[in-house]
Amino acid sequence: METKWLTVIEAAQYLKMDRSTIHKLAQEGKLPTHKVGRQWRFDAKELDKWLKSRKLAWAEDRTQ
């Protein structure tokens, strides 16, 4: 299956987040990303996994 690569703008739209938040999370290494030259690229499948893992972490925090 082919990888769907997203730009920062597309990743922001995909995650329904602000572009500045995407940049910040990518720079901090908190968001799965790949650097192509000076530009960030995001694998849509990796973003899906990241979102699901955040949901699980949030649920665990609420039960403690």
N, C-alpha and C positions, 0 to 999 in steps of 0.2 A: 504494500500500500504506500502511496506517495505521501511525503511529509508536506504539510501545509505550513509554510513559513509566513510569519506576520511581521509587519513593521511595528514601530512603537505606536503609531496612530491606530493601526488595525488591532494591536493587542489591547490598547486602551478601550476601543469600542467593544471588542470581544469580551473583556472582563468587566465592562461598564465602570471603568475607573478613569480618573484624570490622567492625562499624559505625564504630568509632573510626578505623580505617584508611581507610575510605571518606571520612569527614569530613576527615581530614588530607590525603589526596590531592586532594580537591576544593578545599580551601582553598589548597593550594599550586599549584593549576592543573595538576596532573599527571594528572588524570582528566577526561575530557570530561563536562561538566555544564552545566546551565542553571539559573539562579536564578529562582524564581517567588516574588515577595515575599521572605520570609525563609527559604524552603525550597528545597532542592536537588532537582532532577529530572534523571533520567538516561535517555537514549535507548538502549534495549537494543542497537540496531545499532551505535551509536557505541562502546558498551562492548565489543562483539565485536571491532570493528576495533582498539580500544586493546589488548585482550588479545593479538591476533595480532601487533601491532606490537611488543609487549613480548617476545614469544617470538622474533621475528626479531632484536631488539636483543641478547637474551641469547645467541643462537646466534653472532652476530657477535663478541661479547665473548669467547666461549670459543675462537674460532679465532685470536685475536690473541695 
